Structures are given as C-alpha cells and as structure tokens.
C-alpha cells in the first residue's frame, strides 16, 4: 500500500551540498558577513560604518541635512547621491 522509505529515497536524487543553498540564501549570508564586518550597503557599494558616519556628519555640518533628516535612510541616500554628483562635477572641471 505505502512505498517503503528506502525506495522513495532511491528515486529522489540527492542535492549536491555545494548547491544546497538558494541564491537568495547565499546573498543574505554575504550581506550578514559584510554587516558583521562593519560595512553597510550604500548606493551600490559597501562602505565601512566609520566612513558612512563621517559622510553623514559632513552632510549635517554643511547643511545638506538636518539631524532629524540624517536619521532617515532614504533622505541620507538622496543627499549622498547629490554630494557625490557635486564632487564629481567639481573634479571634472
């Protein structure tokens, strides 16, 4: 009536250990490793926490952001993009 467990296992191919994780799980593992190392994903590249904190402090001190705005990641990303654009334009002159 019911198939024996050995025969069911025999029909099902075993997954290779190296491929046992999904691509999403692999990306998540890499992301956690970077965060544990003190790096943060910012506009398409990894920055150390210290560098990111310094850039945010610069944005606040130069008037790009208020302290309240500096706590909102979306606004920080926008201000960083504007800062990088301005710096790039200045260096290109």
C-alpha positions as CSV (number, residue, x, y, z in Angstrom):
1,X,0.0,0.0,0.0
2,X,2.6,2.6,1.0
3,X,6.0,2.8,-0.6
4,X,8.9,1.9,1.6
5,X,11.1,4.8,2.7
6,X,14.2,3.3,1.0
7,X,12.5,3.1,-2.4
8,X,11.3,6.7,-2.1
9,X,14.8,7.9,-1.2
10,X,16.2,5.9,-4.1
11,X,14.0,7.7,-6.6
12,X,14.8,11.1,-5.4
13,X,18.3,12.4,-6.4
14,X,20.3,13.9,-3.5
15,X,21.1,17.5,-3.8
16,X,24.8,18.4,-4.1
17,X,26.0,20.0,-0.8
18,X,27.5,23.0,-2.7
19,X,24.2,23.8,-4.4
20,X,22.0,23.1,-1.4
21,X,21.5,26.8,-0.7
22,X,19.3,29.0,-2.8
23,X,20.9,32.1,-4.4
24,X,18.9,34.3,-2.1
25,X,20.3,32.5,0.9
26,X,23.8,32.9,-0.5
27,X,23.3,36.7,-0.9
28,X,21.8,37.0,2.6
29,X,24.8,35.2,4.1
30,X,27.2,37.6,2.2
31,X,25.2,40.6,3.4
32,X,25.3,39.4,7.0
33,X,29.0,38.8,6.8
34,X,29.5,42.4,5.5
35,X,27.3,43.9,8.2
36,X,29.1,41.9,10.9
37,X,32.4,43.3,9.5
38,X,31.0,46.8,9.9
39,X,30.3,47.6,6.3
40,X,27.0,48.9,5.0
41,X,25.4,48.8,1.6
42,X,25.1,52.3,0.3
43,X,24.2,53.3,-3.3
44,X,25.6,50.2,-4.9
45,X,28.7,49.7,-2.9
46,X,29.9,48.7,0.6
47,X,31.1,51.4,3.0
48,X,32.5,50.9,6.4
49,X,30.4,52.2,9.2
50,X,33.0,54.8,10.1
51,X,33.1,56.2,6.6
52,X,29.4,56.3,6.3
53,X,29.1,58.0,9.7
54,X,31.7,60.6,8.7
55,X,29.8,61.3,5.4
56,X,26.6,61.8,7.3
57,X,28.3,64.1,9.7
58,X,29.6,66.1,6.8
59,X,26.1,66.4,5.3
60,X,24.7,67.7,8.6
61,X,27.6,70.1,9.2
62,X,27.5,71.5,5.7
63,X,23.7,72.0,5.9
64,X,22.7,69.3,3.4
65,X,20.6,67.6,6.1
66,X,19.2,68.4,9.5
67,X,19.9,66.0,12.4
68,X,16.4,64.7,12.1
69,X,16.7,64.0,8.4
70,X,20.0,62.2,9.0
71,X,18.1,59.5,10.8
72,X,16.1,58.7,7.7
73,X,18.0,56.3,5.3
74,X,16.1,57.4,2.2
75,X,17.0,61.1,2.7
76,X,20.6,60.2,3.6
77,X,20.8,58.2,0.3
78,X,19.5,61.1,-1.7
79,X,21.8,63.6,0.0
80,X,24.8,61.3,-0.6
81,X,23.9,60.9,-4.2
82,X,23.7,64.7,-4.6
83,X,27.0,65.1,-2.7
84,X,28.8,62.6,-4.9
85,X,27.3,64.2,-8.1
86,X,28.5,67.6,-7.0
87,X,32.0,66.3,-6.1
88,X,32.3,64.5,-9.4
89,X,31.2,67.6,-11.3
90,X,33.7,69.7,-9.3
91,X,36.6,67.3,-10.0
92,X,35.7,67.1,-13.7
93,X,36.1,70.8,-14.3
